[in-house]
Amino acid sequence: MKISVISFTEKGMLLSKRLAEGWQGQETALYAKCGAAFQKGLPDAVCPVTQPVAQWAGERMAEKSALVFIGACGIAVRAVAPHLKDKLSDSPVLVLDEAGAYVIPVLSGHMGGANRLAKEAARILGAAAVITTATDVRGRFAVDLFARENNLSLWPREGIAEVSARVLAGEEITICVESGHLCREGALPEGVRLVDYPPGGRVDVVVTGQEGNFPAALLLRPRRYVLGIGCRRGREEEKLEAFVQEGLRRAGIWQGKSLGDFVCAVASIRNKAKEPGLVALCQKHGIPFLTYTAEQLMEVEGVFSSSGFVRKQVGVDNVCERAALRACPGGGELVLPKYAAEGMTLAVAKRGWCVRFGEAD
């Protein structure tokens, strides 16, 4: 996840640098919105913000970046308000006071990961994380957090509130997990009871990759497909998306849903890491974009649709199939071999999936 931190004073800017140093392994971009005199002396690592803060926030949210405001809550609220769409897709937003005493997740605490980021920031700064989500405050099971940690999509969204209301009322909730897909590590959360799959009657939550109608308040489906994509330079996002949809139809996967409902990653070769069309496609659907070196792709074992021309150009005989499988930790299977059209190639791999209870590492 990319994290964009904006400050408004010199003290806030110094605090943002501490955060960036402590957030190891995270892509953190630092920004400052302040007077012209101060902006002239900004360190190279800090980018001055010249446009209105609301415009800056909208651009970062379009990139699916997490936003951290070091300043007043009111600034953050007014900046992000025009760009809010849906609790399942909005960027996480946090606010810190410039003294570094408190970290407040104000948006997308569970699905966006703002609560987790707040705890990490608090650890880095020695601050207090001000968590207001009811299930967190009471230490109860949160079904949307469970879905996020297990890479599951949720439907219908209204079911989140229904299940959470039962949890907060102290009622037991029932969860049914497709056979063979439950990692039995650790104890179940308090107030959660597992029932056999398929459910014999109405349950609160069903977790399954199978199609069909289930008698449940909330249906959780695994995002288990990886798209391996190669393309010529300059392919537009619209053309790439239409091409991907056609490929998924050929594989019997596309059903008119958002890509983010069932695709867990897009993968390609490292020199495509900043390809505008691919980046825009992933940002639009909130899908991670993973890239690998030619050497890493050549390490993938299997029989692939090989091209001497491609190997001469980029150092690997096949990008899409190898990339799709490389992005499947523990192994995957190709469900769509190389499909090519108009300078674009696509392969689709299916990951294994398994759900566990408790926070992910």
C-alpha positions as CSV (number, residue, x, y, z in Angstrom):
1,M,0.0,0.0,0.0
2,K,1.3,3.5,-0.9
3,I,1.0,6.0,2.0
4,S,0.9,9.8,1.3
5,V,1.6,12.0,4.3
6,I,0.9,15.7,4.2
7,S,2.0,18.3,6.7
8,F,1.3,22.0,7.2
9,T,4.1,23.2,9.5
10,E,7.8,22.6,9.9
11,K,7.2,20.6,13.0
12,G,4.6,18.5,11.2
13,M,7.1,17.9,8.3
14,L,9.7,16.6,10.7
15,L,7.2,14.3,12.1
16,S,6.3,13.0,8.7
17,K,10.0,12.1,8.1
18,R,10.0,10.1,11.3
19,L,7.0,8.2,10.1
20,A,8.6,7.5,6.7
21,E,11.7,6.2,8.4
22,G,9.7,3.9,10.6
23,W,7.3,2.5,8.0
24,Q,9.8,0.0,6.6
25,G,8.6,-1.8,3.5
26,Q,5.9,0.7,2.8
27,E,6.0,3.1,-0.2
28,T,5.7,6.4,1.7
29,A,5.5,9.8,-0.1
30,L,5.9,13.1,1.9
31,Y,4.1,16.3,1.0
32,A,4.0,19.8,2.6
33,K,1.4,22.5,2.2
34,C,2.7,25.7,3.7
35,G,3.9,29.2,3.1
36,A,6.1,30.0,0.1
37,A,9.1,30.9,2.3
38,F,9.0,27.5,4.1
39,Q,8.5,25.6,0.9
40,K,11.7,26.9,-0.6
41,G,13.6,25.2,2.2
42,L,11.9,21.8,2.0
43,P,14.1,18.7,1.9
44,D,14.3,16.9,-1.4
45,A,12.3,14.0,0.1
46,V,9.3,16.3,0.7
47,C,7.2,17.5,-2.3
48,P,5.5,20.9,-2.0
49,V,1.7,21.0,-2.6
50,T,0.7,24.0,-4.7
51,Q,-2.9,23.0,-5.5
52,P,-5.8,23.1,-3.0
53,V,-5.6,20.4,-0.4
54,A,-8.9,18.9,-1.6
55,Q,-7.5,18.5,-5.1
56,W,-4.4,16.9,-3.7
57,A,-6.5,14.5,-1.7
58,G,-8.6,13.6,-4.6
59,E,-5.6,12.8,-6.8
60,R,-4.1,10.6,-4.0
61,M,-7.4,8.8,-3.4
62,A,-7.7,8.1,-7.2
63,E,-4.3,6.3,-6.8
64,K,-5.7,4.2,-3.9
65,S,-3.1,5.7,-1.6
66,A,-3.6,5.9,2.1
67,L,-3.7,9.5,3.4
68,V,-2.1,10.8,6.5
69,F,-2.8,14.4,7.6
70,I,-0.6,15.9,10.2
71,G,-2.8,18.7,11.4
72,A,-6.4,19.4,12.4
73,C,-9.1,16.8,11.8
74,G,-11.2,19.5,10.1
75,I,-8.6,19.9,7.3
76,A,-8.7,16.2,6.6
77,V,-12.5,16.0,6.7
78,R,-13.0,18.9,4.3
79,A,-10.3,17.6,1.9
80,V,-11.6,14.1,1.5
81,A,-15.3,14.7,1.7
82,P,-15.9,15.5,-2.0
83,H,-14.2,12.3,-3.0
84,L,-15.9,9.7,-0.8
85,K,-17.7,6.9,-2.7
86,D,-18.1,3.7,-0.7
87,K,-16.9,2.2,2.6
88,L,-15.6,-0.8,0.8
89,S,-13.4,1.1,-1.6
90,D,-12.5,4.5,0.0
91,S,-8.9,5.1,0.9
92,P,-7.8,4.9,4.5
93,V,-7.4,8.3,6.1
94,L,-5.6,9.1,9.3
95,V,-5.0,12.3,11.3
96,L,-2.0,13.1,13.6
97,D,-1.5,16.1,15.7
98,E,1.8,17.8,15.0
99,A,3.1,17.0,18.5
100,G,2.9,13.3,17.6
101,A,0.7,12.5,20.7
102,Y,-2.4,11.0,19.0
103,V,-3.1,9.0,15.8
104,I,-6.7,8.9,14.7
105,P,-8.1,6.7,11.9
106,V,-11.0,8.6,10.5
107,L,-12.0,6.6,7.4
108,S,-11.8,3.0,6.3
109,G,-10.6,1.6,9.6
110,H,-11.2,-2.1,8.6
111,M,-11.5,-2.5,4.9
112,G,-8.9,0.1,4.1
113,G,-6.6,-0.8,7.0
114,A,-6.6,2.6,8.7
115,N,-6.8,1.1,12.1
116,R,-3.8,-1.1,11.5
117,L,-1.8,1.9,10.1
118,A,-2.8,3.9,13.1
119,K,-1.4,1.3,15.4
120,E,1.8,1.1,13.4
121,A,2.2,4.9,13.4
122,A,1.6,5.0,17.2
123,R,4.3,2.4,17.7
124,I,6.8,4.4,15.5
125,L,6.1,7.7,17.3
126,G,5.3,6.5,20.8
127,A,1.8,8.0,20.4
128,A,-1.7,6.8,21.3
129,A,-3.9,5.3,18.6
130,V,-7.4,6.6,19.0
131,I,-9.5,3.7,17.7
132,T,-13.3,4.3,17.7
133,T,-14.6,1.3,15.7
134,A,-17.1,-0.4,18.0
135,T,-15.9,-3.9,17.5
136,D,-12.3,-2.9,18.1
137,V,-13.2,-1.0,21.2
138,R,-15.0,-4.0,22.7
139,G,-12.5,-6.5,21.4
140,R,-15.1,-8.4,19.3
141,F,-15.0,-10.1,16.0
142,A,-15.2,-7.8,13.0
143,V,-16.4,-9.5,9.8
144,D,-15.1,-6.8,7.5
145,L,-11.7,-7.0,9.0
146,F,-11.8,-10.8,8.7
147,A,-12.6,-10.4,5.0
148,R,-9.8,-8.0,4.4
149,E,-7.2,-10.1,6.2
150,N,-8.3,-13.2,4.2
151,N,-8.6,-11.4,0.8
152,L,-12.3,-12.0,0.5
153,S,-14.9,-9.8,-1.2
154,L,-18.2,-9.1,0.6
155,W,-21.8,-9.2,-0.7
156,P,-24.2,-7.7,0.0
157,R,-22.6,-4.7,1.7
158,E,-25.7,-4.3,3.9
159,G,-24.8,-7.7,5.5
160,I,-21.8,-6.2,7.2
161,A,-24.0,-4.0,9.4
162,E,-26.4,-6.8,10.1
163,V,-23.7,-9.2,11.2
164,S,-21.8,-6.5,13.2
165,A,-25.0,-5.5,15.0
166,R,-25.5,-9.0,16.2
167,V,-21.9,-9.2,17.4
168,L,-22.2,-5.9,19.3
169,A,-25.5,-7.1,20.8
170,G,-23.6,-10.0,22.3
171,E,-25.3,-12.6,20.1
172,E,-23.5,-15.7,18.7
173,I,-22.9,-15.6,14.9
174,T,-22.6,-18.6,12.7
175,I,-20.0,-18.9,10.0
176,C,-19.9,-21.6,7.3
177,V,-16.6,-22.2,5.4
178,E,-16.4,-24.2,2.2
179,S,-14.9,-27.6,3.0
180,G,-11.1,-27.9,2.8
181,H,-10.5,-24.1,3.0
182,L,-10.3,-23.5,6.8
183,C,-6.9,-23.2,8.3
184,R,-7.4,-24.5,11.9
185,E,-4.7,-22.4,13.5
186,G,-5.7,-20.8,16.8
187,A,-9.0,-20.5,18.6
188,L,-12.2,-19.1,17.2
189,P,-13.1,-15.6,18.3
190,E,-15.5,-15.2,21.1
191,G,-19.1,-15.4,19.9
192,V,-18.3,-17.2,16.6
193,R,-19.6,-20.7,15.9
194,L,-18.6,-22.7,12.9
195,V,-21.3,-24.8,11.1
196,D,-20.9,-27.5,8.4
197,Y,-20.7,-26.6,4.7
198,P,-23.0,-26.4,2.9
199,P,-25.3,-24.8,5.3
200,G,-28.5,-26.7,6.1
201,G,-30.4,-23.5,7.1
202,R,-29.8,-19.8,7.4
203,V,-26.5,-18.7,8.8
204,D,-24.8,-15.4,9.3
205,V,-21.8,-15.8,7.0
206,V,-20.9,-18.2,4.2
207,V,-17.3,-18.3,2.9
208,T,-17.1,-20.0,-0.5
209,G,-15.6,-19.9,-4.0
210,Q,-18.6,-21.8,-5.3
211,E,-21.4,-20.2,-7.3
212,G,-25.0,-20.4,-6.1
213,N,-27.4,-18.9,-3.7
214,F,-26.8,-19.4,0.0
215,P,-29.1,-18.6,3.0
216,A,-26.8,-16.1,4.7
217,A,-26.8,-12.5,5.7
218,L,-23.3,-12.1,4.2
219,L,-21.5,-14.0,1.5
220,L,-17.6,-13.8,1.4
221,R,-15.9,-15.0,-1.8
222,P,-12.1,-15.5,-2.2
223,R,-10.2,-13.2,-4.6
224,R,-8.2,-16.1,-6.1
225,Y,-7.3,-15.1,-9.6
226,V,-4.1,-13.5,-10.8
227,L,-3.9,-11.7,-14.1
228,G,-0.5,-11.9,-15.9
229,I,-0.3,-9.1,-18.4
230,G,2.2,-8.0,-21.0
231,C,1.6,-5.1,-23.4
232,R,3.3,-2.8,-25.8
233,R,4.2,0.6,-24.5
234,G,1.3,3.2,-24.4
235,R,-1.7,0.8,-24.3
236,E,-4.6,2.8,-22.8
237,E,-6.4,1.6,-19.7
238,E,-9.7,1.4,-21.5
239,K,-8.2,-1.0,-24.2
240,L,-6.5,-3.1,-21.5
241,E,-9.7,-3.5,-19.5
242,A,-11.8,-4.5,-22.5
243,F,-9.0,-7.0,-23.5
244,V,-8.9,-8.4,-19.9
245,Q,-12.7,-8.8,-19.8
246,E,-12.7,-10.7,-23.1
247,G,-10.0,-13.0,-21.9
248,L,-11.8,-13.6,-18.6
249,R,-15.0,-14.4,-20.6
250,R,-13.0,-17.0,-22.6
251,A,-11.8,-18.5,-19.4
252,G,-15.4,-18.6,-18.1
253,I,-14.6,-16.3,-15.2
254,W,-16.0,-12.9,-16.1
255,Q,-19.6,-12.4,-14.9
256,G,-20.0,-8.7,-15.2
257,K,-18.6,-8.0,-11.7
258,S,-15.8,-5.6,-10.8
259,L,-12.4,-7.0,-11.3
260,G,-11.6,-6.3,-7.6
261,D,-14.3,-8.8,-6.6
262,F,-12.4,-11.8,-7.7
263,V,-8.9,-10.7,-8.9
264,C,-6.3,-10.6,-6.1
265,A,-3.3,-9.3,-8.2
266,V,-2.1,-8.2,-11.6
267,A,1.5,-9.3,-12.4
268,S,3.9,-8.3,-15.1
269,I,7.6,-7.8,-15.8
270,R,9.6,-5.2,-13.9
271,N,10.0,-2.8,-16.8
272,K,6.2,-2.4,-16.9
273,A,6.0,-1.2,-13.3
274,K,5.2,2.4,-14.4
275,E,3.2,1.5,-17.5
276,P,0.4,4.1,-17.3
277,G,-2.4,1.9,-18.6
278,L,-1.6,-1.0,-16.3
279,V,-1.1,1.3,-13.3
280,A,-4.4,3.0,-14.0
281,L,-6.3,-0.3,-14.5
282,C,-5.0,-1.6,-11.1
283,Q,-5.8,1.7,-9.3
284,K,-9.3,1.8,-10.8
285,H,-10.2,-1.6,-9.3
286,G,-8.0,-1.4,-6.1
287,I,-5.9,-4.4,-7.2
288,P,-2.2,-4.8,-6.3
289,F,0.2,-4.5,-9.2
290,L,3.2,-6.9,-8.8
291,T,6.2,-6.9,-11.1
292,Y,9.2,-9.2,-11.4
293,T,12.6,-9.1,-13.0
294,A,13.2,-11.2,-16.1
295,E,15.4,-13.5,-14.0
296,Q,12.7,-14.0,-11.4
297,L,10.2,-14.9,-14.2
298,M,12.6,-17.4,-15.8
299,E,12.8,-19.2,-12.4
300,V,9.1,-20.2,-12.7
301,E,8.9,-23.8,-13.6
302,G,6.5,-25.2,-16.2
303,V,5.8,-25.4,-19.9
304,F,5.0,-22.0,-21.4
305,S,4.1,-20.5,-24.8
306,S,7.6,-19.4,-25.6
307,S,8.6,-16.5,-27.9
308,G,12.2,-15.9,-29.0
309,F,11.3,-12.4,-30.0
310,V,10.0,-11.6,-26.6
311,R,13.1,-13.1,-24.9
312,K,15.3,-11.0,-27.1
313,Q,13.4,-7.9,-26.2
314,V,12.9,-8.3,-22.4
315,G,15.1,-11.3,-21.4
316,V,12.3,-13.8,-20.8
317,D,10.5,-16.0,-23.3
318,N,7.0,-15.4,-21.8
319,V,5.8,-12.6,-19.6
320,C,2.1,-13.2,-18.9
321,E,2.0,-16.9,-18.0
322,R,5.2,-16.8,-15.9
323,A,4.1,-13.6,-14.1
324,A,0.7,-15.0,-13.3
325,L,2.2,-18.1,-11.7
326,R,5.0,-16.2,-10.0
327,A,2.3,-14.2,-8.1
328,C,0.8,-17.4,-6.7
329,P,2.7,-18.1,-3.5
330,G,2.6,-21.8,-2.8
331,G,1.8,-22.6,-6.4
332,G,-1.2,-22.0,-8.7
333,E,-2.7,-23.3,-11.9
334,L,-3.2,-21.6,-15.3
335,V,-6.8,-21.5,-16.1
336,L,-6.2,-19.3,-19.2
337,P,-3.0,-19.8,-21.1
338,K,-1.6,-17.0,-23.1
339,Y,-4.3,-15.0,-24.9
340,A,-3.0,-12.2,-27.3
341,A,-4.6,-9.4,-29.2
342,E,-3.5,-5.9,-30.5
343,G,-0.1,-5.9,-28.7
344,M,-1.5,-7.2,-25.4
345,T,-1.1,-10.6,-23.7
346,L,-3.0,-12.1,-20.8
347,A,-2.8,-15.3,-18.8
348,V,-4.9,-16.1,-15.8
349,A,-3.8,-18.2,-12.8
350,K,-5.8,-19.5,-9.9
351,R,-4.4,-19.4,-6.4
352,G,-5.3,-21.8,-3.7
353,W,-7.1,-20.2,-0.8
354,C,-7.6,-20.7,2.9
355,V,-9.1,-18.6,5.6
356,R,-7.9,-18.2,9.2
357,F,-9.2,-16.3,12.2
358,G,-7.0,-13.8,14.0
359,E,-4.8,-10.9,12.7
360,A,-2.6,-11.6,9.7
361,D,1.2,-11.3,10.2
